[in-house]
Amino acid sequence: MAIVTASATRGIRTGMKRAQERRLSWAFVLSLAVHSLAVVVLVGMLQTRDQSPAARIGVALPIDVALVAQRPILFAAPPETPQQASESPPVDLMAEDRAKDPESSAVENPAPPPSQRTPPSPAPLAGAVVPYEASTEPLPSGPPPPGDVAVAQISDIERIGRVQALRMSSRYPQPVSKRPQLLDTLILPYPARAAFGYRNARIIALLLIDANGHTVDTTLYPDDPLFSPTVLAALRGARFAPGEIDTRPVPYWAMIEFVFTMRGSVRPSDHQAR
């Protein structure tokens, strides 16, 4: 019986020891889990605080809203209506005043309305044909001094300037196999006023010829008021054979040069002065 009692006592002690060891194991595991969770939370807080703004893109940030009082907008009062001009006197009163004072009505000359005013004439462009106004000065008596006029058809478009040459090349980009040809012989008199003034001149006429050989436009370089009317009168009835491309008539340009030369290099009055 003593043996049975000792064995029971040893069994109880062994069970109590195992239960105590089991409680200690659970307490250690629970403490370890609590400490691990606390370490994870602390590390997460430190990472969130030290995280750069660039790394927090896409993360919703708290928005602080502050209400600020707005100043009232002051509106200035509209300007006063300008004083209107006094009304013009009635037509009857104006007629009565003119009847009382006939001298003032005769002197006053009202200006024409804007619709009837003549607009100023624009300045002529370079190379454009300007209408010639005949001089009112009388010509000297007697025949004018002799002068010669030479007429020749030329093809160098550069003679009238680089700008005009580029304009013609852009207007007629396709070269022609045959240029327009003058069919008539032009005979020009020497302008009387230019002869009495011993004026020499060299004028080039640029003509635009259509496919039928008719002149559709004429420009003189330069446009001299003493020689231009004579040149234009001679070209008015001139006939041309049109330009051709592969025997097909096409519109193209033509150039004619007029050279006016006085036979004496100096005036007779200069010889007499010497």
C-alpha positions as a Markdown table, in Angstrom:
| # | Residue | x | y | z |
|---|---|---|---|---|
| 1 | Met | 0.0 | 0.0 | 0.0 |
| 2 | Ala | 2.9 | 2.2 | 0.7 |
| 3 | Ile | 4.2 | 1.5 | -2.8 |
| 4 | Val | 0.8 | 2.5 | -4.3 |
| 5 | Thr | 0.7 | 5.7 | -2.4 |
| 6 | Ala | 4.3 | 6.6 | -3.5 |
| 7 | Ser | 3.5 | 5.9 | -7.1 |
| 8 | Ala | 0.3 | 8.1 | -6.9 |
| 9 | Thr | 2.2 | 10.9 | -5.4 |
| 10 | Arg | 4.9 | 10.7 | -8.0 |
| 11 | Gly | 2.2 | 10.7 | -10.8 |
| 12 | Ile | 0.5 | 13.8 | -9.3 |
| 13 | Arg | 3.8 | 15.7 | -9.1 |
| 14 | Thr | 4.7 | 14.7 | -12.7 |
| 15 | Gly | 1.3 | 15.9 | -13.9 |
| 16 | Met | 1.6 | 19.2 | -12.0 |
| 17 | Lys | 5.1 | 19.8 | -13.4 |
| 18 | Arg | 3.9 | 19.1 | -17.0 |
| 19 | Ala | 0.9 | 21.5 | -16.5 |
| 20 | Gln | 3.2 | 24.2 | -15.1 |
| 21 | Glu | 5.7 | 23.8 | -18.1 |
| 22 | Arg | 2.7 | 23.9 | -20.5 |
| 23 | Arg | 1.5 | 27.2 | -18.9 |
| 24 | Leu | 5.0 | 28.7 | -19.1 |
| 25 | Ser | 5.3 | 27.7 | -22.8 |
| 26 | Trp | 1.9 | 29.4 | -23.7 |
| 27 | Ala | 2.9 | 32.5 | -21.8 |
| 28 | Phe | 6.2 | 32.7 | -23.6 |
| 29 | Val | 4.6 | 32.2 | -27.0 |
| 30 | Leu | 1.9 | 34.9 | -26.2 |
| 31 | Ser | 4.6 | 37.4 | -25.0 |
| 32 | Leu | 6.7 | 36.7 | -28.1 |
| 33 | Ala | 3.7 | 37.4 | -30.4 |
| 34 | Val | 2.8 | 40.6 | -28.6 |
| 35 | His | 6.3 | 41.9 | -28.8 |
| 36 | Ser | 6.6 | 40.9 | -32.5 |
| 37 | Leu | 3.3 | 42.8 | -33.3 |
| 38 | Ala | 4.5 | 45.9 | -31.4 |
| 39 | Val | 7.8 | 45.8 | -33.4 |
| 40 | Val | 6.0 | 45.6 | -36.7 |
| 41 | Val | 3.7 | 48.5 | -35.8 |
| 42 | Leu | 6.6 | 50.6 | -34.7 |
| 43 | Val | 8.6 | 49.9 | -37.9 |
| 44 | Gly | 5.6 | 50.8 | -40.0 |
| 45 | Met | 5.1 | 54.1 | -38.3 |
| 46 | Leu | 8.8 | 55.0 | -38.7 |
| 47 | Gln | 8.7 | 54.1 | -42.5 |
| 48 | Thr | 5.5 | 56.2 | -43.0 |
| 49 | Arg | 7.1 | 59.2 | -41.3 |
| 50 | Asp | 10.4 | 59.0 | -43.2 |
| 51 | Gln | 8.8 | 58.2 | -46.6 |
| 52 | Ser | 9.6 | 60.8 | -49.3 |
| 53 | Pro | 6.7 | 62.8 | -51.1 |
| 54 | Ala | 7.6 | 61.1 | -54.4 |
| 55 | Ala | 7.0 | 57.6 | -52.8 |
| 56 | Arg | 3.6 | 58.6 | -51.6 |
| 57 | Ile | 2.1 | 59.3 | -55.0 |
| 58 | Gly | -1.3 | 57.8 | -55.3 |
| 59 | Val | -1.9 | 57.8 | -51.5 |
| 60 | Ala | -4.8 | 59.9 | -50.4 |
| 61 | Leu | -3.7 | 62.8 | -48.3 |
| 62 | Pro | -5.8 | 64.7 | -45.8 |
| 63 | Ile | -7.2 | 68.0 | -47.1 |
| 64 | Asp | -7.2 | 71.0 | -44.9 |
| 65 | Val | -10.1 | 73.4 | -45.7 |
| 66 | Ala | -9.9 | 76.9 | -44.3 |
| 67 | Leu | -12.6 | 79.5 | -44.8 |
| 68 | Val | -11.2 | 83.0 | -45.6 |
| 69 | Ala | -13.4 | 86.0 | -45.6 |
| 70 | Gln | -13.6 | 87.7 | -49.0 |
| 71 | Arg | -13.3 | 91.5 | -49.3 |
| 72 | Pro | -16.3 | 93.1 | -50.9 |
| 73 | Ile | -15.7 | 94.4 | -54.4 |
| 74 | Leu | -16.2 | 98.1 | -54.8 |
| 75 | Phe | -17.9 | 99.3 | -58.0 |
| 76 | Ala | -17.2 | 102.8 | -59.2 |
| 77 | Ala | -20.2 | 104.9 | -60.1 |
| 78 | Pro | -20.7 | 105.3 | -63.9 |
| 79 | Pro | -19.4 | 108.6 | -65.3 |
| 80 | Glu | -21.9 | 111.3 | -65.8 |
| 81 | Thr | -23.5 | 111.7 | -69.1 |
| 82 | Pro | -21.5 | 114.2 | -71.2 |
| 83 | Gln | -23.2 | 117.4 | -71.9 |
| 84 | Gln | -24.8 | 117.3 | -75.3 |
| 85 | Ala | -24.1 | 120.1 | -77.8 |
| 86 | Ser | -26.7 | 122.6 | -78.2 |
| 87 | Glu | -29.1 | 122.0 | -81.0 |
| 88 | Ser | -28.6 | 123.8 | -84.3 |
| 89 | Pro | -31.0 | 126.7 | -84.9 |
| 90 | Pro | -34.0 | 126.0 | -87.0 |
| 91 | Val | -33.8 | 126.4 | -90.7 |
| 92 | Asp | -36.2 | 129.3 | -90.7 |
| 93 | Leu | -34.2 | 131.3 | -88.2 |
| 94 | Met | -31.0 | 130.7 | -90.3 |
| 95 | Ala | -32.8 | 131.9 | -93.4 |
| 96 | Glu | -34.0 | 135.0 | -91.6 |
| 97 | Asp | -30.5 | 135.8 | -90.4 |
| 98 | Arg | -29.1 | 135.5 | -93.9 |
| 99 | Ala | -31.8 | 137.8 | -95.2 |
| 100 | Lys | -30.9 | 140.4 | -92.6 |
| 101 | Asp | -27.2 | 140.3 | -93.3 |
| 102 | Pro | -26.7 | 139.6 | -97.1 |
| 103 | Glu | -23.0 | 140.3 | -97.0 |
| 104 | Ser | -22.3 | 137.4 | -94.5 |
| 105 | Ser | -24.4 | 135.1 | -96.7 |
| 106 | Ala | -22.4 | 136.1 | -99.8 |
| 107 | Val | -19.0 | 135.6 | -98.0 |
| 108 | Glu | -19.8 | 132.3 | -96.3 |
| 109 | Asn | -19.1 | 129.2 | -98.5 |
| 110 | Pro | -20.2 | 126.0 | -96.8 |
| 111 | Ala | -17.9 | 123.0 | -97.2 |
| 112 | Pro | -19.2 | 120.2 | -99.4 |
| 113 | Pro | -20.4 | 117.1 | -97.6 |
| 114 | Pro | -17.9 | 114.2 | -97.2 |
| 115 | Ser | -19.7 | 112.2 | -99.9 |
| 116 | Gln | -19.0 | 114.9 | -102.5 |
| 117 | Arg | -15.3 | 115.5 | -101.6 |
| 118 | Thr | -12.8 | 114.3 | -104.2 |
| 119 | Pro | -10.4 | 111.7 | -102.7 |
| 120 | Pro | -6.7 | 112.4 | -103.2 |
| 121 | Ser | -5.2 | 110.6 | -106.1 |
| 122 | Pro | -2.7 | 107.8 | -105.1 |
| 123 | Ala | 1.0 | 108.1 | -106.0 |
| 124 | Pro | 1.9 | 106.2 | -109.2 |
| 125 | Leu | 3.8 | 103.0 | -108.8 |
| 126 | Ala | 7.3 | 102.4 | -110.2 |
| 127 | Gly | 7.0 | 101.2 | -113.9 |
| 128 | Ala | 3.3 | 102.0 | -114.1 |
| 129 | Val | 1.8 | 103.9 | -117.0 |
| 130 | Val | 1.0 | 107.5 | -115.8 |
| 131 | Pro | -1.4 | 109.6 | -117.9 |
| 132 | Tyr | 0.6 | 112.3 | -119.7 |
| 133 | Glu | -0.5 | 115.9 | -119.2 |
| 134 | Ala | 0.5 | 118.2 | -122.0 |
| 135 | Ser | 2.6 | 121.2 | -121.0 |
| 136 | Thr | 1.0 | 124.6 | -121.3 |
| 137 | Glu | 4.2 | 126.3 | -122.2 |
| 138 | Pro | 4.4 | 127.3 | -125.8 |
| 139 | Leu | 6.9 | 125.7 | -128.1 |
| 140 | Pro | 9.7 | 127.8 | -129.6 |
| 141 | Ser | 9.1 | 129.0 | -133.2 |
| 142 | Gly | 10.8 | 127.2 | -136.0 |
| 143 | Pro | 11.4 | 123.5 | -136.7 |
| 144 | Pro | 12.8 | 121.4 | -133.8 |
| 145 | Pro | 16.4 | 120.2 | -133.8 |
| 146 | Pro | 16.9 | 116.9 | -135.6 |
| 147 | Gly | 17.0 | 113.7 | -133.7 |
| 148 | Asp | 17.1 | 109.9 | -134.4 |
| 149 | Val | 14.9 | 107.1 | -133.1 |
| 150 | Ala | 16.0 | 103.5 | -133.1 |
| 151 | Val | 13.6 | 100.6 | -132.5 |
| 152 | Ala | 14.7 | 97.1 | -131.7 |
| 153 | Gln | 13.0 | 94.0 | -130.2 |
| 154 | Ile | 15.1 | 92.5 | -127.3 |
| 155 | Ser | 14.7 | 89.4 | -125.1 |
| 156 | Asp | 16.9 | 90.1 | -122.0 |
| 157 | Ile | 14.2 | 90.5 | -119.3 |
| 158 | Glu | 17.0 | 91.5 | -116.8 |
| 159 | Arg | 17.1 | 94.9 | -118.5 |
| 160 | Ile | 14.0 | 96.0 | -116.6 |
| 161 | Gly | 15.1 | 94.7 | -113.2 |
| 162 | Arg | 15.5 | 91.5 | -111.3 |
| 163 | Val | 12.2 | 91.8 | -109.5 |
| 164 | Gln | 10.2 | 92.1 | -112.8 |
| 165 | Ala | 12.2 | 89.3 | -114.3 |
| 166 | Leu | 11.3 | 87.0 | -111.5 |
| 167 | Arg | 7.6 | 88.1 | -111.8 |
| 168 | Met | 7.6 | 87.2 | -115.5 |
| 169 | Ser | 9.3 | 83.8 | -114.9 |
| 170 | Ser | 6.6 | 82.9 | -112.3 |
| 171 | Arg | 3.8 | 84.1 | -114.6 |
| 172 | Tyr | 5.2 | 82.2 | -117.6 |
| 173 | Pro | 7.1 | 79.2 | -116.1 |
| 174 | Gln | 7.1 | 77.1 | -119.3 |
| 175 | Pro | 9.7 | 78.3 | -121.8 |
| 176 | Val | 8.5 | 78.9 | -125.4 |
| 177 | Ser | 10.1 | 77.5 | -128.5 |
| 178 | Lys | 9.3 | 80.7 | -130.4 |
| 179 | Arg | 8.9 | 84.2 | -128.9 |
| 180 | Pro | 6.3 | 86.7 | -130.1 |
| 181 | Gln | 7.6 | 88.6 | -133.1 |
| 182 | Leu | 6.7 | 92.2 | -134.2 |
| 183 | Leu | 5.2 | 92.1 | -137.6 |
| 184 | Asp | 5.2 | 95.9 | -138.4 |
| 185 | Thr | 7.9 | 98.4 | -138.7 |
| 186 | Leu | 7.5 | 101.1 | -136.1 |
| 187 | Ile | 8.3 | 104.7 | -137.2 |
| 188 | Leu | 8.3 | 107.3 | -134.5 |
| 189 | Pro | 8.7 | 111.1 | -134.7 |
| 190 | Tyr | 11.1 | 112.7 | -132.2 |
| 191 | Pro | 8.9 | 114.5 | -129.6 |
| 192 | Ala | 9.0 | 118.2 | -130.2 |
| 193 | Arg | 9.4 | 119.3 | -126.6 |
| 194 | Ala | 12.2 | 116.7 | -126.0 |
| 195 | Ala | 13.9 | 117.9 | -129.2 |
| 196 | Phe | 13.8 | 121.6 | -128.2 |
| 197 | Gly | 15.1 | 120.5 | -124.8 |
| 198 | Tyr | 17.9 | 118.4 | -126.3 |
| 199 | Arg | 16.7 | 115.4 | -124.3 |
| 200 | Asn | 17.9 | 111.9 | -125.0 |
| 201 | Ala | 16.1 | 108.8 | -123.7 |
| 202 | Arg | 16.2 | 105.0 | -123.7 |
| 203 | Ile | 12.8 | 103.4 | -123.0 |
| 204 | Ile | 11.9 | 99.7 | -122.9 |
| 205 | Ala | 8.3 | 98.6 | -123.4 |
| 206 | Leu | 7.2 | 95.4 | -121.8 |
| 207 | Leu | 4.1 | 93.9 | -123.7 |
| 208 | Leu | 2.0 | 91.0 | -122.8 |
| 209 | Ile | 0.8 | 89.2 | -126.0 |
| 210 | Asp | -2.1 | 86.7 | -125.9 |
| 211 | Ala | -2.4 | 83.6 | -128.1 |
| 212 | Asn | -4.0 | 85.6 | -130.9 |
| 213 | Gly | -1.1 | 88.1 | -131.1 |
| 214 | His | -3.0 | 91.0 | -129.5 |
| 215 | Thr | -1.4 | 93.2 | -126.9 |
| 216 | Val | -3.2 | 93.0 | -123.6 |
| 217 | Asp | -0.9 | 95.1 | -121.4 |
| 218 | Thr | 1.9 | 97.6 | -121.9 |
| 219 | Thr | 4.4 | 99.0 | -119.3 |
| 220 | Leu | 7.2 | 101.4 | -120.0 |
| 221 | Tyr | 10.5 | 101.5 | -118.2 |
| 222 | Pro | 11.0 | 104.3 | -117.4 |
| 223 | Asp | 7.8 | 106.2 | -117.9 |
| 224 | Asp | 9.0 | 109.6 | -119.2 |
| 225 | Pro | 6.3 | 112.2 | -119.7 |
| 226 | Leu | 8.2 | 113.6 | -122.7 |
| 227 | Phe | 8.6 | 110.3 | -124.6 |
| 228 | Ser | 5.9 | 108.0 | -123.3 |
| 229 | Pro | 3.0 | 109.4 | -125.3 |
| 230 | Thr | 4.9 | 109.0 | -128.6 |
| 231 | Val | 5.9 | 105.4 | -127.7 |
| 232 | Leu | 2.4 | 104.4 | -126.6 |
| 233 | Ala | 0.9 | 105.9 | -129.8 |
| 234 | Ala | 3.3 | 103.8 | -131.9 |
| 235 | Leu | 2.5 | 100.6 | -130.1 |
| 236 | Arg | -1.3 | 101.1 | -130.2 |
| 237 | Gly | -1.6 | 99.6 | -133.7 |
| 238 | Ala | 1.4 | 97.2 | -133.6 |
| 239 | Arg | 0.8 | 93.6 | -134.6 |
| 240 | Phe | 2.6 | 90.5 | -133.2 |
| 241 | Ala | 2.9 | 86.9 | -134.1 |
| 242 | Pro | 2.1 | 85.0 | -130.8 |
| 243 | Gly | 4.7 | 82.9 | -129.0 |
| 244 | Glu | 4.7 | 79.1 | -129.6 |
| 245 | Ile | 5.3 | 75.9 | -127.7 |
| 246 | Asp | 5.6 | 73.0 | -130.1 |
| 247 | Thr | 3.9 | 75.0 | -132.9 |
| 248 | Arg | 1.0 | 75.8 | -130.5 |
| 249 | Pro | 0.2 | 79.5 | -130.0 |
| 250 | Val | 0.5 | 80.5 | -126.3 |
| 251 | Pro | 0.4 | 83.9 | -124.5 |
| 252 | Tyr | 3.9 | 85.3 | -123.7 |
| 253 | Trp | 5.7 | 88.6 | -123.2 |
| 254 | Ala | 7.7 | 90.7 | -125.6 |
| 255 | Met | 10.1 | 93.6 | -125.2 |
| 256 | Ile | 10.8 | 96.5 | -127.5 |
| 257 | Glu | 13.5 | 99.1 | -126.9 |
| 258 | Phe | 13.2 | 102.7 | -128.1 |
| 259 | Val | 16.4 | 104.8 | -128.2 |
| 260 | Phe | 16.0 | 108.6 | -128.7 |
| 261 | Thr | 19.2 | 110.4 | -129.6 |
| 262 | Met | 19.7 | 114.1 | -130.6 |
| 263 | Arg | 22.2 | 114.6 | -133.4 |
| 264 | Gly | 23.9 | 117.4 | -131.7 |
| 265 | Ser | 25.6 | 116.7 | -128.4 |
| 266 | Val | 25.1 | 120.3 | -127.1 |
| 267 | Arg | 22.6 | 123.0 | -127.8 |
| 268 | Pro | 23.3 | 125.7 | -130.3 |
| 269 | Ser | 23.1 | 128.3 | -127.6 |
| 270 | Asp | 26.0 | 126.6 | -125.9 |
| 271 | His | 28.1 | 127.1 | -129.0 |
| 272 | Gln | 27.2 | 130.8 | -129.2 |
| 273 | Ala | 28.1 | 131.2 | -125.5 |
| 274 | Arg | 31.6 | 129.9 | -126.2 |
